[in-house]
Amino acid sequence: MLDLFTEIQEATGVAYLFVTHDLSVVRHISHRVAVLYRGDIVETGTAAQVTERPEHAYTRLLLLLLLAAPVPDPDRQARRRAERLKEAAS
């Protein structure tokens, strides 16, 4: 379904307002992002900026929740776990 939104957008130039807590979806389909916390916009930027270098604590929390979700590939899961442990140690 998300890929269909992207295809329609590319074909027609339409813009969407998409609301989600899932930052993996945000990375997949969004160009610009606004993060709302308790009804206020607390962070804006490109999808890459917001998901790779979050500034607000709520955005960082959403990313931690994303990183906590397991992935089906055990090798990829092990790499993610090692990266998180390395970041936590630094």
Backbone bond lengths (Angstrom), bond angles and torsions (degrees), N, CA, C in turn:
res aa  C-N    CA-C-N  psi(-1)  N-CA   C-N-CA  omega(-1)  CA-C   N-CA-C  phi
1 M - - - 1.441 - - 1.535 110.66 -
2 L 1.329 116.54 -42.60 1.464 119.84 -179.76 1.519 111.57 -64.88
3 D 1.321 116.20 -38.71 1.460 119.40 176.88 1.526 111.29 -63.93
4 L 1.316 116.58 -34.38 1.466 120.36 176.94 1.526 110.38 -64.14
5 F 1.345 117.34 -42.63 1.474 120.36 175.48 1.525 110.25 -56.59
6 T 1.319 116.63 -44.81 1.464 121.74 -178.86 1.524 110.89 -64.07
7 E 1.336 117.30 -43.16 1.466 120.94 179.07 1.525 111.09 -62.46
8 I 1.324 116.62 -44.47 1.475 120.45 179.68 1.524 110.08 -62.95
9 Q 1.336 116.13 -41.49 1.452 120.07 179.67 1.523 111.30 -62.62
10 E 1.318 116.79 -44.48 1.460 120.35 179.89 1.530 111.56 -65.36
11 A 1.327 116.52 -36.76 1.464 120.43 -176.89 1.527 112.57 -76.76
12 T 1.342 117.40 -33.21 1.464 120.01 -171.99 1.522 114.60 -114.90
13 G 1.325 117.41 -17.79 1.463 120.11 -176.88 1.512 113.95 79.89
14 V 1.320 117.10 10.74 1.449 121.39 -179.15 1.531 109.88 -66.92
15 A 1.325 116.57 151.10 1.464 121.87 175.80 1.525 108.76 -109.70
16 Y 1.330 115.58 146.05 1.452 121.41 179.14 1.513 110.15 -119.98
17 L 1.310 115.13 148.47 1.460 121.77 165.47 1.517 104.75 -106.70
18 F 1.311 116.35 109.12 1.463 122.16 -174.04 1.519 108.08 -115.04
19 V 1.324 117.21 124.43 1.458 122.05 -177.42 1.521 109.10 -109.35
20 T 1.348 116.42 125.79 1.457 121.35 179.76 1.518 110.25 -158.88
21 H 1.320 115.75 158.21 1.465 121.33 170.42 1.525 110.58 -99.49
22 D 1.304 116.48 -4.66 1.459 121.87 -173.70 1.525 110.18 -92.27
23 L 1.330 116.05 102.47 1.460 119.30 -176.25 1.519 113.18 -71.07
24 S 1.333 118.13 -16.46 1.464 118.41 172.99 1.523 109.62 -68.30
25 V 1.320 117.26 -36.00 1.468 121.22 175.41 1.528 109.54 -67.11
26 V 1.321 116.04 -41.79 1.468 120.39 179.00 1.526 110.10 -57.41
27 R 1.324 116.54 -47.20 1.474 120.15 179.68 1.522 111.34 -61.26
28 H 1.327 116.11 -34.80 1.466 121.06 -174.52 1.525 112.55 -73.61
29 I 1.330 118.46 -39.73 1.462 118.75 -169.93 1.526 115.35 -119.00
30 S 1.314 118.83 -8.69 1.467 119.49 -170.59 1.522 113.39 -100.39
31 H 1.321 113.34 149.35 1.461 120.89 171.62 1.528 108.49 -99.52
32 R 1.320 116.11 -52.23 1.469 122.57 178.87 1.522 108.33 -118.72
33 V 1.333 114.69 149.11 1.455 121.04 -174.74 1.523 109.52 -133.97
34 A 1.309 115.17 141.20 1.465 121.99 168.82 1.521 106.47 -126.01
35 V 1.323 116.38 127.99 1.459 121.54 178.79 1.515 107.76 -99.94
36 L 1.334 115.58 125.08 1.452 120.99 178.40 1.518 110.26 -105.20
37 Y 1.312 115.44 137.40 1.457 121.77 175.42 1.517 107.53 -133.63
38 R 1.324 115.48 117.15 1.468 122.46 -178.43 1.527 112.20 54.10
39 G 1.327 115.48 39.14 1.454 121.26 175.20 1.512 115.75 86.88
40 D 1.330 117.80 -2.74 1.464 121.32 179.55 1.521 109.94 -112.47
41 I 1.339 116.01 141.83 1.457 119.79 173.55 1.526 107.46 -75.33
42 V 1.333 115.78 121.01 1.462 120.50 -177.12 1.525 112.75 -109.44
43 E 1.326 116.64 -12.65 1.465 119.82 -179.46 1.522 109.07 -161.24
44 T 1.325 116.51 139.23 1.465 121.53 175.44 1.521 108.91 -138.55
45 G 1.315 115.39 159.18 1.455 120.79 176.17 1.509 110.13 159.39
46 T 1.314 115.10 -171.30 1.457 118.96 175.16 1.528 107.81 -70.91
47 A 1.313 115.81 162.80 1.467 119.64 178.34 1.525 110.29 -58.83
48 A 1.320 117.07 -39.79 1.467 120.54 179.69 1.527 111.13 -64.82
49 Q 1.334 117.52 -45.59 1.464 120.55 -179.58 1.526 111.49 -59.37
50 V 1.305 115.88 -49.27 1.461 120.58 -173.61 1.529 111.36 -70.36
51 T 1.326 117.76 -37.82 1.464 118.85 -176.42 1.525 113.27 -87.56
52 E 1.331 117.89 -21.10 1.464 119.85 -179.92 1.525 112.98 -98.43
53 R 1.340 116.99 -29.43 1.463 120.79 -178.55 1.527 109.88 -136.74
54 P 1.334 117.22 64.58 1.462 119.41 -177.88 1.532 111.53 -65.78
55 E 1.319 115.75 141.32 1.460 120.38 -179.61 1.526 112.34 -102.35
56 H 1.309 117.43 -33.31 1.464 120.41 -175.69 1.528 110.65 -91.76
57 A 1.326 115.94 146.30 1.473 121.70 -178.12 1.534 111.66 -59.43
58 Y 1.325 118.12 -37.46 1.467 120.27 -179.57 1.532 110.94 -66.22
59 T 1.324 116.89 -40.18 1.462 120.30 177.47 1.524 110.15 -63.52
60 R 1.328 116.63 -42.46 1.465 120.14 177.84 1.525 110.65 -61.71
61 L 1.332 117.55 -38.57 1.463 121.18 177.16 1.525 110.93 -62.79
62 L 1.316 117.58 -43.91 1.468 120.55 177.92 1.525 110.71 -60.58
63 L 1.326 116.86 -38.42 1.464 119.93 178.17 1.521 111.66 -69.21
64 L 1.322 117.69 -36.88 1.466 120.18 176.08 1.518 110.74 -62.49
65 L 1.322 116.66 -39.67 1.465 120.17 177.32 1.521 110.38 -63.65
66 L 1.320 117.09 -38.61 1.464 121.21 177.09 1.526 110.16 -63.37
67 L 1.322 117.10 -44.15 1.465 120.59 -179.12 1.521 111.99 -68.61
68 A 1.326 117.09 -24.48 1.456 120.06 -179.96 1.525 112.33 -76.45
69 A 1.324 117.06 -20.50 1.459 120.13 -179.46 1.521 109.69 -70.48
70 P 1.325 118.09 129.38 1.461 119.89 -179.26 1.526 111.52 -70.17
71 V 1.316 114.87 155.13 1.460 120.90 174.17 1.521 107.55 -112.85
72 P 1.328 118.60 150.79 1.465 120.73 -173.85 1.526 115.00 -70.30
73 D 1.314 118.23 -19.02 1.469 121.51 -178.31 1.534 108.99 -88.75
74 P 1.346 119.07 113.27 1.462 120.72 -176.37 1.528 113.87 -61.74
75 D 1.325 118.11 -33.75 1.465 120.48 178.25 1.525 111.01 -67.48
76 R 1.312 115.82 -43.58 1.472 120.37 178.09 1.521 110.26 -65.33
77 Q 1.325 116.83 -39.65 1.461 120.91 178.34 1.527 110.13 -62.28
78 A 1.319 117.97 -41.81 1.464 121.92 179.31 1.533 110.51 -64.22
79 R 1.332 117.43 -40.50 1.474 120.44 178.11 1.522 110.65 -64.08
80 R 1.326 116.63 -43.44 1.470 120.30 178.68 1.515 110.56 -60.96
81 R 1.322 116.58 -44.39 1.458 120.75 -179.48 1.533 110.23 -61.77
82 A 1.332 117.27 -43.95 1.460 121.12 179.12 1.522 111.23 -62.76
83 E 1.329 117.20 -41.31 1.476 121.11 178.81 1.522 110.84 -63.38
84 R 1.328 117.72 -43.24 1.466 121.24 178.98 1.523 111.26 -62.98
85 L 1.321 116.65 -42.21 1.470 120.18 179.24 1.522 110.94 -65.31
86 K 1.332 117.09 -38.85 1.458 121.43 178.39 1.531 110.29 -64.49
87 E 1.342 116.94 -44.04 1.465 120.91 178.79 1.524 111.21 -64.46
88 A 1.326 117.22 -39.72 1.457 121.07 -179.88 1.518 111.47 -65.52
89 A 1.325 116.95 -31.65 1.465 121.17 -178.33 1.534 111.78 -76.76
90 S 1.335 116.86 -22.76 1.471 118.93 -177.06 1.514 113.10 -89.42
